[in-house]
Amino acid sequence: MRFRHFARAVFLGLSVTTLSLAASADVAGAQSFVEREHSQIKKLVESNAPQAEVTKAIDGMVDYNEIAQRALGKPCPTTIPNCTNHWDELNDAQKKEVTELFKGLVEKKYRENAYKTKDFDVSYRGAKEQGADISKVRTEAKNKAKPREPAVQVDYIIKSNGSTHKVIDLVTEGSILSKNYYDQSHKMLTTPGQGYPYFVKKLREKVNKK
C-alpha cells in the first residue's frame, strides 16, 4: 500500500513537471516567434522592400479571424466580462465580410506603425502564460533619435497551437486593441438607425482612408 502511494505521488509529480515544462516551452516559443517575425518585418522596412512584401510578412504573423471574433465579443475583452457576442449573430457571409475588413484595417495599421518605428530599438522583456494556449510577450520600443523619450510598451498576445503561433491581440501602453474594436463595434451595432450596414460602411471607410 505504501508503495502504491509512493508511486502515485511520483507519477503526479512527474505529470506536474511535464505540464510546467510544456507551458514554459509554449511561452518561450511565443517569444521566439515575436522576435523572429518582428525582425523580418523590420528588415523589410529598413531595406525599402515593396509594400506587398511587408504586408505578406504581417499576414504570416497575425490571425485575422481571431481578431475579428474578439472585436465582436467572442470571447469578451477581459475588462468586459459580460459583453454581447455579436460574432455569433452574424451569418457566414457576414463573418467573411467582417473578417476581410478587419484584416485590411489591421494590415494597414500594423504596416503604418512598422514604417513609423523603423528607427526604434526594440527590446524583449519576457513572456508570461495567459491561459492554456495564450502567452503575452512584452516588448519596449525606444526612439534612437530621441533617447530622452520614454520607451513605448507593446504587448503581443499570442495563441499557440503546437509549433504554430499567431498574434491575436495587441496591448499598446495599456490600450487593448480588441477592447477598442469591441467598444466601437458594439456601439454601431446597437445604436438605432445604424446596425450592421452602417458598421460595415464605417469599417470600409477606415480601411480605404489615405
KOLMI-71704 format. One record per residue (C-alpha): x, y, z; residue in three letters. Coordinates in nm, 3 decimals, decimal comma. Each point is the difference from the previous one (the first is absolute). Example, Ala and Ser with C-alpha at 12.3 -4.5 7.8 and 13.67 -1.06 7.14 Angstrom:
2
PT      xx      yy      zz  aa
PT   1,230  -0,450   0,780 ALA
PT   0,137   0,344  -0,066 SER
//
This chain:
210
PT      xx      yy      zz  aa
PT   0,000   0,000   0,000 MET
PT   0,285   0,233   0,088 ARG
PT   0,162  -0,074  -0,335 PHE
PT  -0,322   0,084  -0,182 ARG
PT  -0,022   0,334   0,179 HIS
PT   0,364   0,070  -0,078 PHE
PT  -0,042  -0,097  -0,368 ALA
PT  -0,311   0,216  -0,032 ARG
PT   0,181   0,298   0,155 ALA
PT   0,292  -0,045  -0,239 VAL
PT  -0,237  -0,025  -0,297 PHE
PT  -0,185   0,316   0,101 LEU
PT   0,328   0,179   0,057 GLY
PT   0,123  -0,097  -0,345 LEU
PT  -0,332   0,105  -0,155 SER
PT   0,016   0,345   0,160 VAL
PT   0,363   0,037  -0,110 THR
PT  -0,088  -0,101  -0,354 THR
PT  -0,287   0,246  -0,016 LEU
PT   0,222   0,278   0,134 SER
PT   0,265  -0,073  -0,259 LEU
PT  -0,262  -0,003  -0,275 ALA
PT  -0,134   0,337   0,112 ALA
PT   0,352   0,144   0,014 SER
PT   0,071  -0,134  -0,348 ALA
PT  -0,313   0,168  -0,138 ASP
PT   0,093   0,332   0,160 VAL
PT   0,357  -0,022  -0,127 ALA
PT  -0,127  -0,092  -0,344 GLY
PT  -0,236   0,298  -0,001 ALA
PT   0,282   0,241   0,081 GLN
PT   0,229  -0,154  -0,263 SER
PT  -0,282   0,035  -0,251 PHE
PT  -0,048   0,371   0,076 VAL
PT   0,373   0,069  -0,014 GLU
PT   0,040  -0,183  -0,331 ARG
PT  -0,304   0,148  -0,173 GLU
PT   0,059   0,354   0,125 HIS
PT   0,363  -0,017  -0,110 SER
PT  -0,107  -0,112  -0,348 GLN
PT  -0,249   0,287  -0,036 ILE
PT   0,255   0,251   0,129 LYS
PT   0,261  -0,117  -0,253 LYS
PT  -0,249   0,029  -0,285 LEU
PT  -0,091   0,355   0,102 VAL
PT   0,361   0,107   0,046 GLU
PT   0,096  -0,138  -0,341 SER
PT  -0,291   0,183  -0,168 ASN
PT  -0,150  -0,328  -0,117 ALA
PT  -0,325   0,019  -0,201 PRO
PT  -0,304   0,066   0,216 GLN
PT  -0,151  -0,329  -0,116 ALA
PT   0,290  -0,190   0,163 GLU
PT  -0,050   0,185   0,329 VAL
PT  -0,372  -0,079  -0,011 THR
PT   0,070  -0,368  -0,071 LYS
PT   0,229  -0,018   0,303 ALA
PT  -0,267   0,161   0,219 ILE
PT  -0,259  -0,248  -0,129 ASP
PT   0,225  -0,288   0,107 GLY
PT   0,005   0,134   0,353 MET
PT  -0,364   0,089   0,067 VAL
PT  -0,316  -0,211   0,039 ASP
PT  -0,259   0,234  -0,151 TYR
PT  -0,294  -0,233   0,062 ASN
PT   0,076  -0,006   0,372 GLU
PT   0,037   0,378   0,008 ILE
PT  -0,336   0,044  -0,176 ALA
PT  -0,171  -0,233   0,247 GLN
PT   0,149   0,179   0,300 ARG
PT  -0,100   0,337  -0,146 ALA
PT  -0,359  -0,124   0,003 LEU
PT   0,001  -0,151   0,349 GLY
PT   0,112  -0,361  -0,047 LYS
PT   0,150  -0,027   0,255 PRO
PT  -0,077   0,313   0,199 CYS
PT   0,286   0,244   0,067 PRO
PT   0,141  -0,078   0,345 THR
PT  -0,120   0,337   0,131 THR
PT  -0,359  -0,067  -0,119 ILE
PT  -0,089  -0,345   0,139 PRO
PT  -0,367   0,018  -0,108 ASN
PT   0,019   0,147  -0,348 CYS
PT  -0,229  -0,081  -0,292 THR
PT   0,118  -0,275  -0,236 ASN
PT  -0,076   0,177  -0,328 HIS
PT   0,214  -0,246  -0,197 TRP
PT  -0,249  -0,286   0,039 ASP
PT  -0,280   0,234  -0,112 GLU
PT   0,155   0,020  -0,350 LEU
PT  -0,060  -0,242  -0,284 ASN
PT   0,291  -0,164  -0,183 ASP
PT   0,012   0,263  -0,276 ALA
PT   0,006   0,282   0,255 GLN
PT   0,275  -0,171   0,200 LYS
PT   0,211  -0,028  -0,314 LYS
PT  -0,065   0,364  -0,090 GLU
PT   0,085   0,128   0,349 VAL
PT   0,316  -0,212   0,021 THR
PT   0,126   0,138  -0,332 GLU
PT  -0,067   0,356   0,115 LEU
PT   0,180  -0,047   0,331 PHE
PT   0,284  -0,164  -0,192 LYS
PT   0,032   0,310  -0,216 GLY
PT  -0,019   0,229   0,302 LEU
PT   0,259  -0,186   0,209 VAL
PT   0,233  -0,042  -0,300 GLU
PT  -0,015   0,372  -0,061 LYS
PT   0,060   0,102   0,363 LYS
PT   0,277  -0,254   0,053 TYR
PT   0,173   0,103  -0,324 ARG
PT  -0,023   0,371   0,084 GLU
PT   0,141  -0,065   0,346 ASN
PT   0,287  -0,207  -0,144 ALA
PT   0,108   0,292  -0,219 TYR
PT  -0,044   0,257   0,280 LYS
PT   0,216  -0,199   0,242 THR
PT   0,271  -0,124  -0,237 LYS
PT   0,256   0,216   0,187 ASP
PT  -0,102  -0,141   0,338 PHE
PT   0,196  -0,255   0,202 ASP
PT  -0,224  -0,284   0,116 VAL
PT   0,082  -0,201   0,311 SER
PT  -0,182  -0,312   0,119 TYR
PT  -0,098  -0,003   0,366 ARG
PT  -0,114  -0,357   0,041 GLY
PT  -0,320  -0,197  -0,045 ALA
PT  -0,268  -0,125   0,237 LYS
PT  -0,265  -0,266  -0,032 GLU
PT  -0,351   0,148  -0,022 GLN
PT  -0,191  -0,325  -0,042 GLY
PT   0,030  -0,356  -0,126 ALA
PT   0,111   0,112  -0,346 ASP
PT   0,042   0,378   0,043 ILE
PT   0,321   0,191   0,077 SER
PT   0,076   0,368   0,042 LYS
PT   0,334   0,114  -0,141 VAL
PT   0,112   0,338   0,131 ARG
PT   0,209   0,235  -0,214 THR
PT   0,131   0,354   0,031 GLU
PT   0,077   0,231  -0,292 ALA
PT   0,247   0,286   0,051 LYS
PT   0,043   0,287  -0,246 ASN
PT   0,371   0,010  -0,087 LYS
PT  -0,028   0,359  -0,124 ALA
PT  -0,164   0,116   0,324 LYS
PT   0,163  -0,203   0,278 PRO
PT  -0,159   0,210   0,276 ARG
PT  -0,350  -0,100  -0,103 GLU
PT  -0,143  -0,288   0,206 PRO
PT  -0,016  -0,339  -0,168 ALA
PT  -0,333  -0,111  -0,146 VAL
PT  -0,125  -0,325   0,149 GLN
PT  -0,175  -0,243  -0,234 VAL
PT  -0,125  -0,342   0,110 ASP
PT  -0,069  -0,267  -0,261 TYR
PT  -0,274  -0,248   0,093 ILE
PT   0,097  -0,328  -0,164 ILE
PT  -0,211  -0,310  -0,053 LYS
PT   0,198  -0,321  -0,039 SER
PT  -0,108  -0,321  -0,169 ASN
PT   0,287  -0,244   0,025 GLY
PT   0,292   0,163  -0,179 SER
PT  -0,227   0,258  -0,168 THR
PT  -0,033   0,346   0,153 HIS
PT  -0,213   0,298  -0,102 LYS
PT  -0,067   0,351   0,130 VAL
PT  -0,363   0,027   0,112 ILE
PT   0,012   0,330   0,189 ASP
PT   0,224   0,296   0,083 LEU
PT   0,029   0,215   0,311 VAL
PT   0,171   0,336  -0,057 THR
PT   0,074   0,202   0,312 GLU
PT  -0,288  -0,177   0,174 GLY
PT  -0,246   0,054  -0,287 SER
PT  -0,144  -0,334  -0,115 ILE
PT  -0,065  -0,027  -0,374 LEU
PT  -0,292  -0,245   0,029 SER
PT  -0,163   0,212   0,274 LYS
PT   0,020   0,314  -0,216 ASN
PT  -0,140  -0,184  -0,301 TYR
PT  -0,276  -0,156   0,209 TYR
PT  -0,109   0,332   0,151 ASP
PT  -0,029   0,158  -0,346 GLN
PT  -0,167  -0,305  -0,157 SER
PT  -0,251  -0,045   0,282 HIS
PT  -0,102   0,366  -0,014 LYS
PT  -0,066  -0,006  -0,374 MET
PT  -0,177  -0,337   0,006 LEU
PT  -0,236   0,101   0,280 THR
PT  -0,072   0,366  -0,079 THR
PT  -0,347   0,050  -0,156 PRO
PT   0,029   0,097  -0,367 GLY
PT   0,346  -0,153  -0,037 GLN
PT   0,045  -0,376   0,037 GLY
PT   0,195  -0,236  -0,225 TYR
PT  -0,014   0,199  -0,331 PRO
PT   0,128   0,315   0,176 TYR
PT   0,267  -0,200   0,186 PHE
PT   0,134  -0,154  -0,324 VAL
PT  -0,010   0,337  -0,175 LYS
PT   0,211   0,162   0,273 LYS
PT   0,248  -0,288   0,004 LEU
PT   0,043   0,027  -0,377 ARG
PT   0,055   0,377   0,026 GLU
PT   0,278  -0,053   0,256 LYS
PT   0,169  -0,260  -0,218 VAL
PT  -0,011   0,222  -0,308 ASN
PT   0,093   0,325   0,175 LYS
PT   0,330   0,138  -0,129 LYS
//
